[in-house]
Amino acid sequence: MPAFRPPRLARQGAGGGRVMHWCVEETSLSQCAHPRWSYEEALKKVNAASAAFAIAQKAMNHIIFVFVLLSLLAGCSPTRGNEYAVHLDVAFTAAETQAFLDGMSDWESNTRARFHPEIGSCPGEHDGQICAMVSGPLGNAPDGGGVMWASTRDANLHDGGTIRVDVDLFRSGRLTGDQFRQMAAHELGHALGLPHLAPFTLMAAANAYSSPVVTLDDVYEYNNLRAR
Ligand SMILES: [Zn+2]
């Protein structure tokens, strides 16, 4: 909304000993010549317009505030639970599937999270559901910090998420089995709603300085998300 610019008051017909009028520039030039359009009246109109604008702006701010609040409550911050159905892509190898199971038991032994894993396709995206799928290359990390191993989407819209893993990075030997396990536990953390946390947690943004297992800070964040 543009800022309110009060019309300037200007003297009209100055000089020559004629009667002077005050008028409101730019808004009502036709009324300038009107003898009853006094300075006081003009000022009153300006003030009234200014007050109306302030009220409209205040109302608009309230509407925007309520809208933002509602969208936060409705869309961006789902209520987090503890029970999750986990669908693991049939295309994962036995070792890769086991790495996800290990990641789940790490979260289960440290938090109230409970997983119900099964091997099968992902039936859409909804609350209480996590899917882990084999993916092609995911491109570079958004911060330019290297190639992305995996990504989790949907975690801000639903209580759960869809994990995609670039398995070729692991199968080609560029990354180790231990790194796969760490990735699986980390992505499960995102699906549980956790953002990136400080260095030396499981949820640290890069593996170079992250913990391979769930830490106290990760547990704190898990509980904090569910205490709201
Ligand atoms: Zn991450």
Boltz pocket constraint, residues with backbone or C-beta under 6 A from the ligand:
constraints:
  - pocket:
      binder: B
      contacts: [[A, 186], [A, 190], [A, 196], [A, 203], [A, 204], [A, 205]]
      max_distance: 6.0
